[in-house]
Amino acid sequence: MKIRNHQHLLFFTGLIILAIISFFYFFRIDLTSDKRYSVAGQTKMLMERLDAPLKVVVYLDGDLNPGFLRLKKSTAELLDELSVYSGNSIDIRYENPSLADTPDQREKKYAGLQSRGLMPTAVYERDKEGKSIQKIIFPWIEMTYNGKKVQVCLLKNILGNSGEENLNISIENLEFEITDGIRRLVNTDVTKIAFLEGHGELSEPETYDICKSLSRYFQIDRGILANNASVLDNYKVVIIAKPTKPFSESDKYIIDQYIMNGGRVLWLLDGVRISNENLSTIGLSPALELDLNLNDQLFRYGIRINPVLLQDVQCASVPVNIAPAGTTPQFEPSPWYFAPLLLASPEHPVTRNITEVRSEFCSGIDLVGDNKQVKSDLLLATSDNTHIVGAPTTIDLSQKIKPNDKAYFNLAYVPVAVAMEGNFESDFANRMTPKGLTNTLPIRRQSLRTRQIVVADGDLIRNETTAKDSTTIPLGFDRYMNQQFGNKEFIQNAVLYLADDDGWMQLRSRTLKLRLLNKKISQEDRITWQLVNVLVPISILFIFGISYQVIRKRKYTKP
């Protein structure tokens, strides 16, 4: 009896010690193989910065199917986890937008949410009788902090993926998307980026849509370089969007030394010059090499943009008039091989889990040089049915090409966008400083560790505008195909990656293993598994009860 009391005393003493330790030292243990219940270190530090309550309204509620219930559950678990690390508790409220007394009230609620940018998603299901049912859900959360509000979409919808895959990708991106919204609420520091002008770059209306998206994170300026060598020093990222005129040596020097001092540049350059006006009027246009006087500079950094045009079987469609001359126009969709739908690398945080990116008259990229201090990663590439057209050439809309011609489409995965990170060599390492510049410093021959992204298509960042009222078309939206491509997400991720010093973009690389049931087997063996789930636990309890009684009877029955 004394031994048993001694054991009890040790047990309770251990519990008390553990309670005292846990009071002073907070810790959580995630035993899952993919660490799905863990948050990154930078996320914990972000939550500690909260000095006021964070209110979160989750609109993903109501009668949801199992997939969206899993997304809702993962969202709730992540918000609870963030609340643990926050200085102030997170006030979480769930609201079902479809809950209303009348259809008119429901439509009014829908319209109110959409006016704030929360777009609905239609989910089609079948009931037990096989009837198709449409449900409207809002996979969004709205966060309020110190009077500021942001909306965060929880659902990623990538074309070509199944519903289960898109939901799994959405769960993988939850931490990045939610913390991205919180950072926008918490951050008070102003980070500046710049669009260069003066070399025929895209105008402000042509980049309006991406500027609108980036303005949530940065102050955006535009301007020419002039003769001040330090004019770019205060900018985190510089964007060079589709220049058409050569760069002077002074401009090249300013950009080069900006990079050498740790600046980041997003290059969007064409390798070939094409007259779209001639192409739209007579169907023919010459394609000539575009000389921007940047070849030597890019070569020194480890990149060469080839003066070629890429054609791809995986491409956008355009309307073509097939009616005879003098008759009523009759348009049919036709593949536009000069507008490849570029594949996004699943390995890099910039392009992971984004849909295809629409290009037009893009060129190919080669990696050159042997600088071991620079790491290069492929971001965008063509498909495995690609053809290269060298310049000079003539673009002919009447040219007939068969998509199954393997002798013509004989190349695969030609790089179009590349990310580089490391210590770059200066293009002016053994050259004199150009004359006429002010605020110059001694030439830095090798850069601090920095990043660059080079895209061999300037149109990738250009949004269309309507002819009637100059209304901006969303970047990446194809009006004829009625399809949204990943251009905006790619450019936004590229700029965030270039400006990222804290590793936030690495959260987009998180992977959760998708464990799906085999629907065929689950339907065929449904009754069997239902019986197993019901009978096995009862049988275990029954066996345990009988065993306990037998052992107890043997132990305490006198011989």
Sequence and secondary structure as in RCSB ss.txt:
>XXXX:A:sequence
MKIRNHQHLLFFTGLIILAIISFFYFFRIDLTSDKRYSVAGQTKMLMERLDAPLKVVVYLDGDLNPGFLRLKKST
AELLDELSVYSGNSIDIRYENPSLADTPDQREKKYAGLQSRGLMPTAVYERDKEGKSIQKIIFPWIEMTYNGKKV
QVCLLKNILGNSGEENLNISIENLEFEITDGIRRLVNTDVTKIAFLEGHGELSEPETYDICKSLSRYFQIDRGIL
ANNASVLDNYKVVIIAKPTKPFSESDKYIIDQYIMNGGRVLWLLDGVRISNENLSTIGLSPALELDLNLNDQLFR
YGIRINPVLLQDVQCASVPVNIAPAGTTPQFEPSPWYFAPLLLASPEHPVTRNITEVRSEFCSGIDLVGDNKQVK
SDLLLATSDNTHIVGAPTTIDLSQKIKPNDKAYFNLAYVPVAVAMEGNFESDFANRMTPKGLTNTLPIRRQSLRT
RQIVVADGDLIRNETTAKDSTTIPLGFDRYMNQQFGNKEFIQNAVLYLADDDGWMQLRSRTLKLRLLNKKISQED
RITWQLVNVLVPISILFIFGISYQVIRKRKYTKP
>XXXX:A:secstr
 HHHHHHHHHHHHHHHHHHHHHHHS      STT TT   HHHHHHHHT  S EEEEE   SS  HHHHHHHHHH
HHHHHHHHHHSSS EEEEE  TT  SSHHHHHHHHHHHHHTT   EEEEEE TT  EEEEEE  EEEEEETTEEE
EEE     TTS HHHHHHHHHHTHHHHHHHHHHHHH     EEEEE SSS   TGGGHHHHHHHTTT EEEEE  
TTBTTTTTT SEEEEE   S   HHHHHHHHHHHHTT EEEEE  SEEE HHHHHHHSEEEEEE   S HHHHHH
HTEEE SEEEEESSEEEEEEE S TTS   EEEEEEEEEEEEEE SSSTTTTT   EE SS   EEE S  TTEE
EEEEEE  SSEEEEESSEEEETT    TT TTTS B   EEEEEEEE  B TTTTS   TT BS     SB  SE
EEEEES GGGG   B TTT  B  TTEETTTTEE SHHHHHHHHHHHHH SS GGGGGG         HHHHHHT
HHHHHHHHHHHHHHHHHHHHHHHHHHHHHHHS  
